[in-house]
Amino acid sequence: MPALRARRPKNKKPSRPSLAVPVLGLPRVPKGIRLTGDDQVKFNQAVIKAYTDERQAPIRQIAGETGRAYATIHKILTKANVPLRPRGGTRSGAQVDEQPPVGLASPGPAAVRSSQ
């Protein structure tokens, strides 16, 4: 006896999940469309704002939402002299210490001379 399997109606296609859920409100630029003039300036300002404001969206999220390549978003940010964040994002709850923990500080020149 052949195995029974559920059939999908022929007039319905399977739904595809969206690759980028619009969260940032950035404009989506259709593939193959070249931005020029005021449109390009507005798009670049929107990308820079999404990367630098309190949302601090990663480049990959901006690229996914706008439909542009990672390299394009990276190029927009570097041409605008925006300081790029290091990879990996921020560590939750971690704070940067200005001084190393006690016991791990390197001895100063006086300590080296006195031990000789």
C-alpha positions in Angstrom: 0.0 0.0 0.0 1.5 3.4 -1.0 2.1 6.0 1.7 -0.5 8.6 2.0 0.7 12.2 1.8 -1.1 15.5 2.1 -1.7 17.3 -1.2 -1.5 21.0 -1.6 -4.2 22.6 -3.7 -2.8 23.3 -7.2 -3.8 27.0 -7.2 -1.9 27.8 -4.0 1.8 28.3 -3.9 3.7 27.7 -0.6 4.2 30.9 1.3 7.8 32.1 1.5 8.9 33.8 4.7 10.3 37.3 4.1 14.0 37.4 4.3 14.0 40.8 6.0 11.2 41.9 8.2 11.1 45.7 7.9 11.9 47.1 11.4 14.0 50.1 10.6 11.6 51.8 8.1 14.2 52.1 5.4 13.2 52.4 1.8 13.5 49.2 -0.2 15.1 49.7 -3.6 14.1 47.3 -6.3 16.9 45.2 -7.8 18.6 46.8 -10.8 17.5 50.3 -9.9 20.3 52.9 -9.8 19.8 55.8 -7.4 20.9 59.2 -8.5 20.7 62.8 -7.3 18.3 63.6 -4.5 17.1 60.0 -4.2 20.7 58.8 -3.6 21.3 61.5 -1.0 18.1 60.7 0.9 18.9 56.9 0.8 22.5 57.5 2.1 21.2 59.7 4.9 18.6 57.1 5.9 21.3 54.4 5.9 23.7 56.5 8.0 21.0 57.4 10.5 20.0 53.7 10.9 23.6 52.7 11.6 24.5 55.6 13.9 21.4 56.5 15.9 20.1 54.8 19.0 19.0 51.8 17.1 22.5 51.0 15.9 21.4 48.5 13.3 24.1 46.2 11.9 25.1 46.5 8.3 23.6 43.2 7.4 20.2 44.2 8.7 20.3 47.4 6.8 21.3 45.6 3.6 18.6 43.0 4.1 15.9 45.6 4.6 16.9 47.9 1.8 17.6 45.2 -0.8 21.2 46.4 -1.3 24.3 44.4 -0.9 26.4 44.4 2.3 29.3 46.0 0.3 27.1 48.8 -0.9 26.0 49.7 2.6 29.6 49.4 3.8 30.8 51.7 1.0 28.1 54.3 1.8 29.2 54.4 5.5 32.9 54.6 4.7 32.6 57.3 2.1 30.6 59.3 4.8 33.5 58.8 7.2 31.2 57.0 9.7 33.3 55.1 12.3 32.4 51.4 11.9 31.8 49.3 14.9 33.9 46.2 15.5 32.4 42.8 14.5 30.2 41.0 17.0 28.2 43.9 18.3 28.0 45.0 21.8 28.4 42.7 24.8 25.3 42.9 27.0 26.0 44.3 30.4 29.7 44.5 29.9 31.5 47.7 30.7 34.9 48.7 29.6 37.4 49.1 32.5 39.8 52.0 32.2 42.4 50.2 34.4 43.4 46.5 34.4 42.3 44.5 37.4 44.6 44.5 40.4 47.4 42.0 40.1 47.4 42.1 36.3 49.0 45.5 35.9 52.5 45.5 34.5 55.1 46.6 37.0 56.6 50.1 36.4 60.2 50.8 35.7 60.9 51.3 39.4 59.7 47.9 40.3 61.9 46.3 37.6 65.0 48.1 38.9 64.4 47.2 42.5 64.1 43.5 41.7 67.6 43.4 40.1 
